[in-house]
Amino acid sequence: MQTTLAIGLAIGMGAIGAGIAIGLGASQAYAAIGRNPEAEPLIRTNFLIGLAVSESVIVFTLVVSFLLLQRLP
């Protein structure tokens, strides 16, 4: 019971946190491109790197949930 709750919380909190990070990053990137269109290639590159890091958090929570699932009796 407690382990299944931990699995659900791990996936849920990881997805919520990454979703918020991706949304904030995208809004700031679009605002920066709107203010300075000449810097768009650099902004896009940095945004994609940040996006990859945020997505890796989701993958990490999935791995943690699988590890917790292995501990179920």
N, CA, C, O and CB atoms as a CASP TS submission, in Angstrom:
PFRMAT TS
TARGET T0000
AUTHOR 0000-0000-0000
METHOD Language model
MODEL 1
PARENT N/A
ATOM      1  N   MET     1       0.821  -1.198   0.000  1.00  0.00           N
ATOM      2  CA  MET     1       0.000   0.000   0.000  1.00  0.00           C
ATOM      3  C   MET     1       0.862   1.259   0.000  1.00  0.00           C
ATOM      4  O   MET     1       0.659   2.152  -0.823  1.00  0.00           O
ATOM      5  CB  MET     1      -0.933   0.000   1.204  1.00  0.00           C
ATOM      6  N   GLN     2       1.817   1.332   0.912  1.00  0.00           N
ATOM      7  CA  GLN     2       2.656   2.523   0.995  1.00  0.00           C
ATOM      8  C   GLN     2       3.563   2.653  -0.213  1.00  0.00           C
ATOM      9  O   GLN     2       3.851   3.760  -0.669  1.00  0.00           O
ATOM     10  CB  GLN     2       3.486   2.495   2.262  1.00  0.00           C
ATOM     11  N   THR     3       4.014   1.514  -0.733  1.00  0.00           N
ATOM     12  CA  THR     3       4.899   1.557  -1.886  1.00  0.00           C
ATOM     13  C   THR     3       4.152   2.014  -3.127  1.00  0.00           C
ATOM     14  O   THR     3       4.694   2.769  -3.934  1.00  0.00           O
ATOM     15  CB  THR     3       5.530   0.190  -2.125  1.00  0.00           C
ATOM     16  N   THR     4       2.915   1.568  -3.288  1.00  0.00           N
ATOM     17  CA  THR     4       2.151   2.006  -4.451  1.00  0.00           C
ATOM     18  C   THR     4       1.832   3.495  -4.362  1.00  0.00           C
ATOM     19  O   THR     4       1.787   4.179  -5.384  1.00  0.00           O
ATOM     20  CB  THR     4       0.858   1.194  -4.577  1.00  0.00           C
ATOM     21  N   LEU     5       1.613   3.993  -3.168  1.00  0.00           N
ATOM     22  CA  LEU     5       1.414   5.425  -2.983  1.00  0.00           C
ATOM     23  C   LEU     5       2.685   6.184  -3.341  1.00  0.00           C
ATOM     24  O   LEU     5       2.622   7.238  -3.973  1.00  0.00           O
ATOM     25  CB  LEU     5       0.993   5.732  -1.537  1.00  0.00           C
ATOM     26  N   ALA     6       3.826   5.660  -2.944  1.00  0.00           N
ATOM     27  CA  ALA     6       5.103   6.298  -3.260  1.00  0.00           C
ATOM     28  C   ALA     6       5.350   6.308  -4.769  1.00  0.00           C
ATOM     29  O   ALA     6       5.877   7.281  -5.308  1.00  0.00           O
ATOM     30  CB  ALA     6       6.255   5.578  -2.540  1.00  0.00           C
ATOM     31  N   ILE     7       4.970   5.233  -5.441  1.00  0.00           N
ATOM     32  CA  ILE     7       5.130   5.173  -6.898  1.00  0.00           C
ATOM     33  C   ILE     7       4.254   6.229  -7.567  1.00  0.00           C
ATOM     34  O   ILE     7       4.710   6.950  -8.454  1.00  0.00           O
ATOM     35  CB  ILE     7       4.773   3.761  -7.432  1.00  0.00           C
ATOM     36  N   GLY     8       3.017   6.316  -7.145  1.00  0.00           N
ATOM     37  CA  GLY     8       2.117   7.313  -7.713  1.00  0.00           C
ATOM     38  C   GLY     8       2.582   8.729  -7.460  1.00  0.00           C
ATOM     39  O   GLY     8       2.508   9.577  -8.350  1.00  0.00           O
ATOM     40  N   LEU     9       3.058   8.995  -6.261  1.00  0.00           N
ATOM     41  CA  LEU     9       3.561  10.336  -5.953  1.00  0.00           C
ATOM     42  C   LEU     9       4.829  10.658  -6.734  1.00  0.00           C
ATOM     43  O   LEU     9       5.016  11.795  -7.168  1.00  0.00           O
ATOM     44  CB  LEU     9       3.831  10.467  -4.459  1.00  0.00           C
ATOM     45  N   ALA    10       5.698   9.672  -6.916  1.00  0.00           N
ATOM     46  CA  ALA    10       6.937   9.910  -7.658  1.00  0.00           C
ATOM     47  C   ALA    10       6.642  10.292  -9.098  1.00  0.00           C
ATOM     48  O   ALA    10       7.214  11.248  -9.622  1.00  0.00           O
ATOM     49  CB  ALA    10       7.835   8.673  -7.618  1.00  0.00           C
ATOM     50  N   ILE    11       5.756   9.554  -9.732  1.00  0.00           N
ATOM     51  CA  ILE    11       5.424   9.863 -11.122  1.00  0.00           C
ATOM     52  C   ILE    11       4.665  11.188 -11.220  1.00  0.00           C
ATOM     53  O   ILE    11       4.956  12.014 -12.085  1.00  0.00           O
ATOM     54  CB  ILE    11       4.591   8.726 -11.740  1.00  0.00           C
ATOM     55  N   GLY    12       3.701  11.382 -10.338  1.00  0.00           N
ATOM     56  CA  GLY    12       2.896  12.598 -10.384  1.00  0.00           C
ATOM     57  C   GLY    12       3.681  13.860 -10.112  1.00  0.00           C
ATOM     58  O   GLY    12       3.558  14.839 -10.849  1.00  0.00           O
ATOM     59  N   MET    13       4.485  13.852  -9.068  1.00  0.00           N
ATOM     60  CA  MET    13       5.265  15.048  -8.739  1.00  0.00           C
ATOM     61  C   MET    13       6.329  15.325  -9.796  1.00  0.00           C
ATOM     62  O   MET    13       6.602  16.480 -10.125  1.00  0.00           O
ATOM     63  CB  MET    13       5.922  14.892  -7.365  1.00  0.00           C
ATOM     64  N   GLY    14       6.922  14.269 -10.321  1.00  0.00           N
ATOM     65  CA  GLY    14       7.919  14.463 -11.374  1.00  0.00           C
ATOM     66  C   GLY    14       7.304  15.053 -12.626  1.00  0.00           C
ATOM     67  O   GLY    14       7.890  15.938 -13.248  1.00  0.00           O
ATOM     68  N   ALA    15       6.135  14.575 -13.000  1.00  0.00           N
ATOM     69  CA  ALA    15       5.466  15.088 -14.197  1.00  0.00           C
ATOM     70  C   ALA    15       4.980  16.520 -13.992  1.00  0.00           C
ATOM     71  O   ALA    15       5.079  17.343 -14.902  1.00  0.00           O
ATOM     72  CB  ALA    15       4.289  14.187 -14.576  1.00  0.00           C
ATOM     73  N   ILE    16       4.465  16.819 -12.823  1.00  0.00           N
ATOM     74  CA  ILE    16       3.992  18.178 -12.548  1.00  0.00           C
ATOM     75  C   ILE    16       5.162  19.159 -12.553  1.00  0.00           C
ATOM     76  O   ILE    16       5.078  20.230 -13.154  1.00  0.00           O
ATOM     77  CB  ILE    16       3.253  18.232 -11.192  1.00  0.00           C
ATOM     78  N   GLY    17       6.242  18.793 -11.887  1.00  0.00           N
ATOM     79  CA  GLY    17       7.410  19.675 -11.839  1.00  0.00           C
ATOM     80  C   GLY    17       8.008  19.915 -13.207  1.00  0.00           C
ATOM     81  O   GLY    17       8.351  21.046 -13.550  1.00  0.00           O
ATOM     82  N   ALA    18       8.135  18.867 -13.985  1.00  0.00           N
ATOM     83  CA  ALA    18       8.699  19.023 -15.330  1.00  0.00           C
ATOM     84  C   ALA    18       7.753  19.809 -16.235  1.00  0.00           C
ATOM     85  O   ALA    18       8.206  20.605 -17.057  1.00  0.00           O
ATOM     86  CB  ALA    18       8.996  17.648 -15.950  1.00  0.00           C
ATOM     87  N   GLY    19       6.468  19.599 -16.095  1.00  0.00           N
ATOM     88  CA  GLY    19       5.505  20.351 -16.893  1.00  0.00           C
ATOM     89  C   GLY    19       5.554  21.842 -16.601  1.00  0.00           C
ATOM     90  O   GLY    19       5.495  22.664 -17.516  1.00  0.00           O
ATOM     91  N   ILE    20       5.662  22.184 -15.340  1.00  0.00           N
ATOM     92  CA  ILE    20       5.779  23.596 -14.972  1.00  0.00           C
ATOM     93  C   ILE    20       7.078  24.188 -15.513  1.00  0.00           C
ATOM     94  O   ILE    20       7.086  25.302 -16.036  1.00  0.00           O
ATOM     95  CB  ILE    20       5.715  23.763 -13.442  1.00  0.00           C
ATOM     96  N   ALA    21       8.174  23.442 -15.388  1.00  0.00           N
ATOM     97  CA  ALA    21       9.460  23.931 -15.884  1.00  0.00           C
ATOM     98  C   ALA    21       9.445  24.136 -17.393  1.00  0.00           C
ATOM     99  O   ALA    21       9.977  25.128 -17.891  1.00  0.00           O
ATOM    100  CB  ALA    21      10.569  22.964 -15.507  1.00  0.00           C
ATOM    101  N   ILE    22       8.845  23.211 -18.116  1.00  0.00           N
ATOM    102  CA  ILE    22       8.778  23.343 -19.571  1.00  0.00           C
ATOM    103  C   ILE    22       7.911  24.539 -19.963  1.00  0.00           C
ATOM    104  O   ILE    22       8.269  25.295 -20.866  1.00  0.00           O
ATOM    105  CB  ILE    22       8.226  22.051 -20.205  1.00  0.00           C
ATOM    106  N   GLY    23       6.787  24.711 -19.298  1.00  0.00           N
ATOM    107  CA  GLY    23       5.913  25.839 -19.600  1.00  0.00           C
ATOM    108  C   GLY    23       6.560  27.181 -19.323  1.00  0.00           C
ATOM    109  O   GLY    23       6.465  28.101 -20.135  1.00  0.00           O
ATOM    110  N   LEU    24       7.218  27.296 -18.179  1.00  0.00           N
ATOM    111  CA  LEU    24       7.897  28.555 -17.864  1.00  0.00           C
ATOM    112  C   LEU    24       9.049  28.822 -18.811  1.00  0.00           C
ATOM    113  O   LEU    24       9.260  29.956 -19.241  1.00  0.00           O
ATOM    114  CB  LEU    24       8.403  28.538 -16.432  1.00  0.00           C
ATOM    115  N   GLY    25       9.790  27.781 -19.135  1.00  0.00           N
ATOM    116  CA  GLY    25      10.908  27.950 -20.064  1.00  0.00           C
ATOM    117  C   GLY    25      10.448  28.378 -21.442  1.00  0.00           C
ATOM    118  O   GLY    25      11.057  29.250 -22.062  1.00  0.00           O
ATOM    119  N   ALA    26       9.376  27.769 -21.925  1.00  0.00           N
ATOM    120  CA  ALA    26       8.858  28.125 -23.247  1.00  0.00           C
ATOM    121  C   ALA    26       8.356  29.566 -23.264  1.00  0.00           C
ATOM    122  O   ALA    26       8.617  30.304 -24.214  1.00  0.00           O
ATOM    123  CB  ALA    26       7.728  27.167 -23.658  1.00  0.00           C
ATOM    124  N   SER    27       7.644  29.965 -22.228  1.00  0.00           N
ATOM    125  CA  SER    27       7.125  31.333 -22.211  1.00  0.00           C
ATOM    126  C   SER    27       8.249  32.355 -22.175  1.00  0.00           C
ATOM    127  O   SER    27       8.170  33.388 -22.840  1.00  0.00           O
ATOM    128  CB  SER    27       6.204  31.537 -21.015  1.00  0.00           C
ATOM    129  N   GLN    28       9.287  32.079 -21.412  1.00  0.00           N
ATOM    130  CA  GLN    28      10.415  33.004 -21.350  1.00  0.00           C
ATOM    131  C   GLN    28      11.203  33.020 -22.659  1.00  0.00           C
ATOM    132  O   GLN    28      11.680  34.072 -23.083  1.00  0.00           O
ATOM    133  CB  GLN    28      11.336  32.631 -20.194  1.00  0.00           C
ATOM    134  N   ALA    29      11.338  31.868 -23.293  1.00  0.00           N
ATOM    135  CA  ALA    29      12.049  31.809 -24.579  1.00  0.00           C
ATOM    136  C   ALA    29      11.296  32.598 -25.644  1.00  0.00           C
ATOM    137  O   ALA    29      11.907  33.354 -26.401  1.00  0.00           O
ATOM    138  CB  ALA    29      12.231  30.342 -25.035  1.00  0.00           C
ATOM    139  N   TYR    30       9.968  32.430 -25.711  1.00  0.00           N
ATOM    140  CA  TYR    30       9.191  33.163 -26.700  1.00  0.00           C
ATOM    141  C   TYR    30       9.214  34.664 -26.425  1.00  0.00           C
ATOM    142  O   TYR    30       9.250  35.465 -27.360  1.00  0.00           O
ATOM    143  CB  TYR    30       7.754  32.658 -26.720  1.00  0.00           C
ATOM    144  N   ALA    31       9.192  35.045 -25.163  1.00  0.00           N
ATOM    145  CA  ALA    31       9.264  36.465 -24.822  1.00  0.00           C
ATOM    146  C   ALA    31      10.624  37.043 -25.218  1.00  0.00           C
ATOM    147  O   ALA    31      10.701  38.164 -25.721  1.00  0.00           O
ATOM    148  CB  ALA    31       9.012  36.673 -23.312  1.00  0.00           C
ATOM    149  N   ALA    32      11.690  36.281 -24.993  1.00  0.00           N
ATOM    150  CA  ALA    32      13.029  36.751 -25.359  1.00  0.00           C
ATOM    151  C   ALA    32      13.175  36.865 -26.868  1.00  0.00           C
ATOM    152  O   ALA    32      13.789  37.814 -27.355  1.00  0.00           O
ATOM    153  CB  ALA    32      14.100  35.811 -24.800  1.00  0.00           C
ATOM    154  N   ILE    33      12.626  35.920 -27.614  1.00  0.00           N
ATOM    155  CA  ILE    33      12.683  35.996 -29.073  1.00  0.00           C
ATOM    156  C   ILE    33      11.867  37.185 -29.575  1.00  0.00           C
ATOM    157  O   ILE    33      12.249  37.832 -30.551  1.00  0.00           O
ATOM    158  CB  ILE    33      12.168  34.686 -29.706  1.00  0.00           C
ATOM    159  N   GLY    34      10.764  37.471 -28.922  1.00  0.00           N
ATOM    160  CA  GLY    34       9.960  38.628 -29.304  1.00  0.00           C
ATOM    161  C   GLY    34      10.689  39.939 -29.062  1.00  0.00           C
ATOM    162  O   GLY    34      10.534  40.887 -29.832  1.00  0.00           O
ATOM    163  N   ARG    35      11.476  40.002 -28.008  1.00  0.00           N
ATOM    164  CA  ARG    35      12.223  41.223 -27.719  1.00  0.00           C
ATOM    165  C   ARG    35      13.460  41.367 -28.592  1.00  0.00           C
ATOM    166  O   ARG    35      13.845  42.481 -28.948  1.00  0.00           O
ATOM    167  CB  ARG    35      12.622  41.250 -26.267  1.00  0.00           C
ATOM    168  N   ASN    36      14.094  40.231 -28.942  1.00  0.00           N
ATOM    169  CA  ASN    36      15.344  40.283 -29.685  1.00  0.00           C
ATOM    170  C   ASN    36      15.351  39.172 -30.742  1.00  0.00           C
ATOM    171  O   ASN    36      15.929  38.110 -30.514  1.00  0.00           O
ATOM    172  CB  ASN    36      16.565  40.147 -28.727  1.00  0.00           C
ATOM    173  N   PRO    37      14.717  39.406 -31.887  1.00  0.00           N
ATOM    174  CA  PRO    37      14.615  38.345 -32.898  1.00  0.00           C
ATOM    175  C   PRO    37      15.965  37.904 -33.471  1.00  0.00           C
ATOM    176  O   PRO    37      16.086  36.779 -33.954  1.00  0.00           O
ATOM    177  CB  PRO    37      13.733  38.810 -34.024  1.00  0.00           C
ATOM    178  N   GLU    38      16.968  38.761 -33.425  1.00  0.00           N
ATOM    179  CA  GLU    38      18.273  38.400 -33.979  1.00  0.00           C
ATOM    180  C   GLU    38      18.955  37.306 -33.159  1.00  0.00           C
ATOM    181  O   GLU    38      19.786  36.563 -33.682  1.00  0.00           O
ATOM    182  CB  GLU    38      19.172  39.630 -34.049  1.00  0.00           C
ATOM    183  N   ALA    39      18.611  37.208 -31.892  1.00  0.00           N
ATOM    184  CA  ALA    39      19.231  36.212 -31.004  1.00  0.00           C
ATOM    185  C   ALA    39      18.461  34.893 -30.991  1.00  0.00           C
ATOM    186  O   ALA    39      18.712  34.046 -30.134  1.00  0.00           O
ATOM    187  CB  ALA    39      19.325  36.762 -29.584  1.00  0.00           C
ATOM    188  N   GLU    40      17.537  34.708 -31.919  1.00  0.00           N
ATOM    189  CA  GLU    40      16.683  33.518 -31.919  1.00  0.00           C
ATOM    190  C   GLU    40      17.443  32.199 -31.995  1.00  0.00           C
ATOM    191  O   GLU    40      17.070  31.262 -31.289  1.00  0.00           O
ATOM    192  CB  GLU    40      15.733  33.593 -33.061  1.00  0.00           C
ATOM    193  N   PRO    41      18.501  32.071 -32.821  1.00  0.00           N
ATOM    194  CA  PRO    41      19.201  30.771 -32.838  1.00  0.00           C
ATOM    195  C   PRO    41      19.836  30.408 -31.492  1.00  0.00           C
ATOM    196  O   PRO    41      19.781  29.250 -31.078  1.00  0.00           O
ATOM    197  CB  PRO    41      20.278  30.783 -33.909  1.00  0.00           C
ATOM    198  N   LEU    42      20.422  31.360 -30.825  1.00  0.00           N
ATOM    199  CA  LEU    42      21.044  31.111 -29.526  1.00  0.00           C
ATOM    200  C   LEU    42      19.990  30.802 -28.462  1.00  0.00           C
ATOM    201  O   LEU    42      20.171  29.906 -27.638  1.00  0.00           O
ATOM    202  CB  LEU    42      21.889  32.320 -29.096  1.00  0.00           C
ATOM    203  N   ILE    43      18.906  31.541 -28.491  1.00  0.00           N
ATOM    204  CA  ILE    43      17.822  31.301 -27.524  1.00  0.00           C
ATOM    205  C   ILE    43      17.211  29.924 -27.747  1.00  0.00           C
ATOM    206  O   ILE    43      16.930  29.202 -26.791  1.00  0.00           O
ATOM    207  CB  ILE    43      16.729  32.396 -27.638  1.00  0.00           C
ATOM    208  N   ARG    44      17.006  29.561 -29.014  1.00  0.00           N
ATOM    209  CA  ARG    44      16.416  28.257 -29.317  1.00  0.00           C
ATOM    210  C   ARG    44      17.319  27.124 -28.846  1.00  0.00           C
ATOM    211  O   ARG    44      16.841  26.137 -28.286  1.00  0.00           O
ATOM    212  CB  ARG    44      16.152  28.126 -30.819  1.00  0.00           C
ATOM    213  N   THR    45      18.626  27.264 -29.074  1.00  0.00           N
ATOM    214  CA  THR    45      19.571  26.227 -28.642  1.00  0.00           C
ATOM    215  C   THR    45      19.536  26.054 -27.131  1.00  0.00           C
ATOM    216  O   THR    45      19.460  24.930 -26.635  1.00  0.00           O
ATOM    217  CB  THR    45      20.995  26.573 -29.098  1.00  0.00           C
ATOM    218  N   ASN    46      19.590  27.148 -26.407  1.00  0.00           N
ATOM    219  CA  ASN    46      19.552  27.072 -24.952  1.00  0.00           C
ATOM    220  C   ASN    46      18.218  26.540 -24.444  1.00  0.00           C
ATOM    221  O   ASN    46      18.174  25.811 -23.453  1.00  0.00           O
ATOM    222  CB  ASN    46      19.823  28.436 -24.353  1.00  0.00           C
ATOM    223  N   PHE    47      17.133  26.902 -25.119  1.00  0.00           N
ATOM    224  CA  PHE    47      15.823  26.397 -24.718  1.00  0.00           C
ATOM    225  C   PHE    47      15.734  24.886 -24.916  1.00  0.00           C
ATOM    226  O   PHE    47      15.194  24.181 -24.063  1.00  0.00           O
ATOM    227  CB  PHE    47      14.715  27.098 -25.510  1.00  0.00           C
ATOM    228  N   LEU    48      16.258  24.386 -26.031  1.00  0.00           N
ATOM    229  CA  LEU    48      16.199  22.945 -26.277  1.00  0.00           C
ATOM    230  C   LEU    48      17.052  22.170 -25.284  1.00  0.00           C
ATOM    231  O   LEU    48      16.685  21.061 -24.896  1.00  0.00           O
ATOM    232  CB  LEU    48      16.651  22.633 -27.697  1.00  0.00           C
ATOM    233  N   ILE    49      18.177  22.727 -24.865  1.00  0.00           N
ATOM    234  CA  ILE    49      18.989  22.078 -23.834  1.00  0.00           C
ATOM    235  C   ILE    49      18.218  22.031 -22.516  1.00  0.00           C
ATOM    236  O   ILE    49      18.204  20.998 -21.846  1.00  0.00           O
ATOM    237  CB  ILE    49      20.338  22.821 -23.646  1.00  0.00           C
ATOM    238  N   GLY    50      17.583  23.127 -22.144  1.00  0.00           N
ATOM    239  CA  GLY    50      16.774  23.151 -20.929  1.00  0.00           C
ATOM    240  C   GLY    50      15.589  22.212 -21.014  1.00  0.00           C
ATOM    241  O   GLY    50      15.211  21.596 -20.018  1.00  0.00           O
ATOM    242  N   LEU    51      14.999  22.096 -22.197  1.00  0.00           N
ATOM    243  CA  LEU    51      13.884  21.180 -22.404  1.00  0.00           C
ATOM    244  C   LEU    51      14.334  19.737 -22.200  1.00  0.00           C
ATOM    245  O   LEU    51      13.622  18.941 -21.587  1.00  0.00           O
ATOM    246  CB  LEU    51      13.291  21.362 -23.810  1.00  0.00           C
ATOM    247  N   ALA    52      15.501  19.405 -22.710  1.00  0.00           N
ATOM    248  CA  ALA    52      16.023  18.045 -22.540  1.00  0.00           C
ATOM    249  C   ALA    52      16.281  17.729 -21.070  1.00  0.00           C
ATOM    250  O   ALA    52      16.017  16.615 -20.619  1.00  0.00           O
ATOM    251  CB  ALA    52      17.314  17.866 -23.346  1.00  0.00           C
ATOM    252  N   VAL    53      16.791  18.697 -20.330  1.00  0.00           N
ATOM    253  CA  VAL    53      17.036  18.488 -18.899  1.00  0.00           C
ATOM    254  C   VAL    53      15.717  18.281 -18.159  1.00  0.00           C
ATOM    255  O   VAL    53      15.623  17.416 -17.289  1.00  0.00           O
ATOM    256  CB  VAL    53      17.807  19.686 -18.296  1.00  0.00           C
ATOM    257  N   SER    54      14.708  19.064 -18.497  1.00  0.00           N
ATOM    258  CA  SER    54      13.401  18.910 -17.852  1.00  0.00           C
ATOM    259  C   SER    54      12.776  17.563 -18.182  1.00  0.00           C
ATOM    260  O   SER    54      12.163  16.935 -17.319  1.00  0.00           O
ATOM    261  CB  SER    54      12.460  20.038 -18.278  1.00  0.00           C
ATOM    262  N   GLU    55      12.925  17.120 -19.411  1.00  0.00           N
ATOM    263  CA  GLU    55      12.377  15.818 -19.791  1.00  0.00           C
ATOM    264  C   GLU    55      13.126  14.683 -19.103  1.00  0.00           C
ATOM    265  O   GLU    55      12.542  13.635 -18.823  1.00  0.00           O
ATOM    266  CB  GLU    55      12.434  15.639 -21.310  1.00  0.00           C
ATOM    267  N   SER    56      14.402  14.881 -18.832  1.00  0.00           N
ATOM    268  CA  SER    56      15.161  13.824 -18.153  1.00  0.00           C
ATOM    269  C   SER    56      14.660  13.620 -16.728  1.00  0.00           C
ATOM    270  O   SER    56      14.798  12.528 -16.178  1.00  0.00           O
ATOM    271  CB  SER    56      16.659  14.163 -18.138  1.00  0.00           C
ATOM    272  N   VAL    57      14.083  14.647 -16.129  1.00  0.00           N
ATOM    273  CA  VAL    57      13.503  14.506 -14.796  1.00  0.00           C
ATOM    274  C   VAL    57      12.333  13.522 -14.842  1.00  0.00           C
ATOM    275  O   VAL    57      12.165  12.712 -13.930  1.00  0.00           O
ATOM    276  CB  VAL    57      13.039  15.881 -14.250  1.00  0.00           C
ATOM    277  N   ILE    58      11.531  13.593 -15.897  1.00  0.00           N
ATOM    278  CA  ILE    58      10.413  12.673 -16.032  1.00  0.00           C
ATOM    279  C   ILE    58      10.915  11.239 -16.186  1.00  0.00           C
ATOM    280  O   ILE    58      10.370  10.316 -15.580  1.00  0.00           O
ATOM    281  CB  ILE    58       9.536  13.065 -17.230  1.00  0.00           C
ATOM    282  N   VAL    59      11.944  11.060 -16.988  1.00  0.00           N
ATOM    283  CA  VAL    59      12.513   9.722 -17.167  1.00  0.00           C
ATOM    284  C   VAL    59      13.092   9.208 -15.851  1.00  0.00           C
ATOM    285  O   VAL    59      12.956   8.028 -15.527  1.00  0.00           O
ATOM    286  CB  VAL    59      13.603   9.736 -18.262  1.00  0.00           C
ATOM    287  N   PHE    60      13.731  10.089 -15.100  1.00  0.00           N
ATOM    288  CA  PHE    60      14.295   9.701 -13.807  1.00  0.00           C
ATOM    289  C   PHE    60      13.202   9.252 -12.846  1.00  0.00           C
ATOM    290  O   PHE    60      13.378   8.265 -12.132  1.00  0.00           O
ATOM    291  CB  PHE    60      15.086  10.864 -13.197  1.00  0.00           C
ATOM    292  N   THR    61      12.082   9.956 -12.816  1.00  0.00           N
ATOM    293  CA  THR    61      10.991   9.542 -11.928  1.00  0.00           C
ATOM    294  C   THR    61      10.394   8.211 -12.376  1.00  0.00           C
ATOM    295  O   THR    61       9.951   7.419 -11.544  1.00  0.00           O
ATOM    296  CB  THR    61       9.897  10.622 -11.883  1.00  0.00           C
ATOM    297  N   LEU    62      10.379   7.962 -13.678  1.00  0.00           N
ATOM    298  CA  LEU    62       9.895   6.676 -14.164  1.00  0.00           C
ATOM    299  C   LEU    62      10.819   5.547 -13.708  1.00  0.00           C
ATOM    300  O   LEU    62      10.349   4.478 -13.318  1.00  0.00           O
ATOM    301  CB  LEU    62       9.782   6.689 -15.697  1.00  0.00           C
ATOM    302  N   VAL    63      12.121   5.780 -13.756  1.00  0.00           N
ATOM    303  CA  VAL    63      13.078   4.773 -13.291  1.00  0.00           C
ATOM    304  C   VAL    63      12.916   4.529 -11.794  1.00  0.00           C
ATOM    305  O   VAL    63      12.956   3.386 -11.340  1.00  0.00           O
ATOM    306  CB  VAL    63      14.522   5.213 -13.606  1.00  0.00           C
ATOM    307  N   VAL    64      12.735   5.596 -11.033  1.00  0.00           N
ATOM    308  CA  VAL    64      12.540   5.450  -9.593  1.00  0.00           C
ATOM    309  C   VAL    64      11.264   4.666  -9.305  1.00  0.00           C
ATOM    310  O   VAL    64      11.236   3.830  -8.402  1.00  0.00           O
ATOM    311  CB  VAL    64      12.484   6.829  -8.912  1.00  0.00           C
ATOM    312  N   SER    65      10.213   4.934 -10.070  1.00  0.00           N
ATOM    313  CA  SER    65       8.970   4.200  -9.842  1.00  0.00           C
ATOM    314  C   SER    65       9.128   2.723 -10.174  1.00  0.00           C
ATOM    315  O   SER    65       8.558   1.875  -9.486  1.00  0.00           O
ATOM    316  CB  SER    65       7.840   4.802 -10.669  1.00  0.00           C
ATOM    317  N   PHE    66       9.891   2.397 -11.218  1.00  0.00           N
ATOM    318  CA  PHE    66      10.138   0.987 -11.518  1.00  0.00           C
ATOM    319  C   PHE    66      10.959   0.329 -10.413  1.00  0.00           C
ATOM    320  O   PHE    66      10.723  -0.828 -10.066  1.00  0.00           O
ATOM    321  CB  PHE    66      10.857   0.844 -12.864  1.00  0.00           C
ATOM    322  N   LEU    67      11.907   1.055  -9.870  1.00  0.00           N
ATOM    323  CA  LEU    67      12.697   0.496  -8.767  1.00  0.00           C
ATOM    324  C   LEU    67      11.832   0.270  -7.532  1.00  0.00           C
ATOM    325  O   LEU    67      11.994  -0.730  -6.833  1.00  0.00           O
ATOM    326  CB  LEU    67      13.869   1.426  -8.424  1.00  0.00           C
ATOM    327  N   LEU    68      10.923   1.189  -7.265  1.00  0.00           N
ATOM    328  CA  LEU    68      10.006   1.002  -6.139  1.00  0.00           C
ATOM    329  C   LEU    68       9.052  -0.152  -6.402  1.00  0.00           C
ATOM    330  O   LEU    68       8.678  -0.881  -5.483  1.00  0.00           O
ATOM    331  CB  LEU    68       9.214   2.287  -5.872  1.00  0.00           C
ATOM    332  N   LEU    69       8.660  -0.313  -7.658  1.00  0.00           N
ATOM    333  CA  LEU    69       7.762  -1.405  -8.012  1.00  0.00           C
ATOM    334  C   LEU    69       8.415  -2.769  -7.776  1.00  0.00           C
ATOM    335  O   LEU    69       7.729  -3.732  -7.435  1.00  0.00           O
ATOM    336  CB  LEU    69       7.330  -1.277  -9.470  1.00  0.00           C
ATOM    337  N   GLN    70       9.708  -2.854  -7.951  1.00  0.00           N
ATOM    338  CA  GLN    70      10.430  -4.109  -7.707  1.00  0.00           C
ATOM    339  C   GLN    70      10.439  -4.473  -6.229  1.00  0.00           C
ATOM    340  O   GLN    70      10.609  -5.641  -5.878  1.00  0.00           O
ATOM    341  CB  GLN    70      11.863  -4.006  -8.221  1.00  0.00           C
ATOM    342  N   ARG    71      10.259  -3.491  -5.371  1.00  0.00           N
ATOM    343  CA  ARG    71      10.262  -3.745  -3.924  1.00  0.00           C
ATOM    344  C   ARG    71       8.924  -4.224  -3.406  1.00  0.00           C
ATOM    345  O   ARG    71       8.812  -4.594  -2.237  1.00  0.00           O
ATOM    346  CB  ARG    71      10.660  -2.500  -3.184  1.00  0.00           C
ATOM    347  N   LEU    72       7.899  -4.227  -4.257  1.00  0.00           N
ATOM    348  CA  LEU    72       6.596  -4.710  -3.808  1.00  0.00           C
ATOM    349  C   LEU    72       6.668  -6.192  -3.457  1.00  0.00           C
ATOM    350  O   LEU    72       7.329  -6.967  -4.149  1.00  0.00           O
ATOM    351  CB  LEU    72       5.528  -4.470  -4.890  1.00  0.00           C
ATOM    352  N   PRO    73       5.989  -6.584  -2.380  1.00  0.00           N
ATOM    353  CA  PRO    73       6.023  -8.010  -1.999  1.00  0.00           C
ATOM    354  C   PRO    73       5.207  -8.877  -2.912  1.00  0.00           C
ATOM    355  O   PRO    73       5.141 -10.090  -2.716  1.00  0.00           O
ATOM    356  CB  PRO    73       5.531  -8.188  -0.593  1.00  0.00           C
TER
END
